[in-house]
Amino acid sequence: MILGAVLGLVVLILTALGAVAWWLHRRYVVITVRGTSMTPTYRPGDRVLVRRGLSGMATDGVVVVGEPDPVTGWRESAPLDGRVTGRGWYIKRVVAVGGDRYPVEVGLRGTCPRGHVALLGDNVLSSDSRAHGPCPEEQILGVVVRRMAPAPGEPEVTGGSPRV
């Protein structure tokens, strides 16, 4: 009887741990920065923790978004499907949200449309809203929460940017 109770407790704990791991995987993702668009804030090789969704997104925050089409930009991109692998990503700073006037640096006139954000890389050579226009919120994977420690065996890197 005691063995059955212990076994039941072990199964319950393993089930709870599995549920927590599943929830964390659905809510957060770690992205490794590739490219220099956000230098000096993030540099190639930096790892960032991204909270999926729009929660916490604000002007001056950093987001990870789907890579825009080189010709049509973000306007004809299909909404994200939740998968991280198998597609290109950009990491950019939010400089305007829907209803905000575009900053001069974006090179667009007027107001950012509702349901969109204007994005700039910290590096002036970044490919961002200056080239691709405003980004629909449905293209946002999530908000960068923090820089992570380097992966085991990787050298310490400070700063960074992706094309995630």
C-alpha positions in Angstrom: 0.0 0.0 0.0 2.9 2.4 0.8 4.6 1.5 -2.4 1.5 2.3 -4.4 1.1 5.7 -2.6 4.8 6.5 -3.3 4.4 5.4 -7.0 1.3 7.6 -7.3 3.1 10.6 -5.8 6.1 10.1 -8.2 3.7 10.0 -11.2 1.9 13.1 -9.9 5.2 15.0 -9.6 6.4 13.9 -13.0 3.1 14.9 -14.6 3.3 18.3 -12.8 6.9 18.9 -14.0 5.9 17.9 -17.6 3.0 20.4 -17.4 5.3 23.2 -16.2 7.9 22.4 -18.9 5.1 22.4 -21.6 3.8 25.8 -20.3 7.3 27.3 -20.2 7.9 26.1 -23.8 4.7 27.6 -25.0 5.3 30.9 -23.2 9.1 31.5 -23.6 11.7 30.9 -26.2 15.5 31.5 -26.3 16.8 33.1 -29.5 20.4 33.4 -30.5 21.3 36.7 -32.2 22.7 36.6 -35.7 23.8 39.8 -37.5 24.5 43.3 -36.3 21.2 45.2 -36.7 21.0 45.8 -32.9 24.6 46.5 -32.2 25.7 47.6 -29.7 22.7 46.5 -27.6 22.9 42.9 -28.8 25.7 41.3 -30.7 26.0 38.2 -32.8 26.0 35.2 -30.5 24.1 36.8 -27.7 21.1 34.8 -26.5 17.9 36.5 -25.4 14.9 35.2 -23.6 11.7 36.1 -25.5 8.2 36.0 -23.9 5.8 35.0 -26.7 3.0 37.4 -27.5 2.5 41.2 -27.1 2.4 41.3 -23.3 4.8 44.0 -22.1 5.4 45.4 -25.6 6.0 49.2 -25.4 7.8 52.0 -27.2 11.6 51.6 -26.7 11.2 47.9 -26.0 12.8 45.1 -28.1 10.8 42.5 -30.0 11.5 39.5 -32.3 9.4 39.6 -35.5 9.1 37.5 -38.6 11.5 38.4 -41.4 9.8 40.6 -43.9 9.5 39.7 -47.6 12.3 41.6 -49.4 9.8 43.0 -52.0 6.5 43.5 -50.1 7.8 44.0 -46.6 5.6 42.8 -43.8 2.3 43.9 -45.4 1.7 40.6 -47.3 3.4 38.2 -44.8 1.2 35.4 -43.4 0.5 35.6 -39.7 2.9 33.6 -37.5 2.0 30.0 -36.7 3.9 29.7 -33.4 6.8 27.7 -34.7 10.3 29.1 -34.2 12.3 26.9 -36.5 12.2 27.0 -40.3 11.9 30.8 -40.7 13.9 34.0 -40.5 13.6 36.4 -37.6 14.5 40.0 -36.9 15.2 41.6 -33.6 14.3 45.3 -33.5 13.4 48.2 -31.2 9.8 49.4 -31.1 9.8 53.2 -31.9 6.0 53.7 -32.4 2.9 51.7 -31.7 -0.5 52.0 -33.4 -1.8 55.6 -33.0 1.7 57.1 -32.4 3.3 59.6 -34.8 6.3 58.1 -36.6 9.6 59.4 -35.3 11.6 61.3 -37.9 14.2 58.5 -38.1 11.7 56.1 -39.6 11.3 58.2 -42.7 7.5 57.7 -42.8 5.0 60.5 -42.4 1.9 60.5 -40.2 0.7 58.0 -37.7 1.5 54.3 -37.3 -1.7 52.4 -38.1 -3.6 50.6 -35.3 -2.4 47.0 -35.0 1.1 47.8 -36.3 4.4 48.9 -34.8 7.3 50.9 -36.3 10.6 49.1 -35.8 14.3 50.3 -35.9 17.5 48.5 -35.3 20.0 50.2 -33.1 22.6 50.0 -35.9 21.9 52.6 -38.6 22.5 49.9 -41.3 19.6 47.8 -40.0 16.9 46.6 -42.3 13.7 47.7 -40.5 10.6 49.9 -40.9 12.6 52.4 -43.0 12.7 49.8 -45.7 9.7 47.6 -45.0 7.1 49.9 -43.5 5.2 49.3 -40.3 5.1 45.8 -39.0 1.7 44.1 -38.2 1.4 43.0 -34.6 0.6 39.5 -36.0 4.2 39.3 -37.1 5.6 39.7 -33.6 6.9 36.5 -32.0 7.4 38.2 -28.6 9.1 40.7 -26.4 12.7 40.4 -25.4 12.7 39.9 -21.6 16.5 39.7 -20.9 19.9 38.6 -22.2 20.8 35.1 -21.2 24.1 33.6 -20.1 26.1 32.1 -23.0 25.4 28.5 -23.9 27.8 26.0 -22.3 31.1 26.0 -24.2 30.3 29.4 -25.9 32.5 32.4 -25.2 31.0 35.3 -23.1 29.6 37.9 -25.5 28.4 41.3 -24.5 26.0 43.5 -26.6 24.3 42.1 -29.8 21.6 41.9 -32.4 19.9 39.4 -34.6 18.6 38.8 -37.6 17.6 36.1 -35.1 
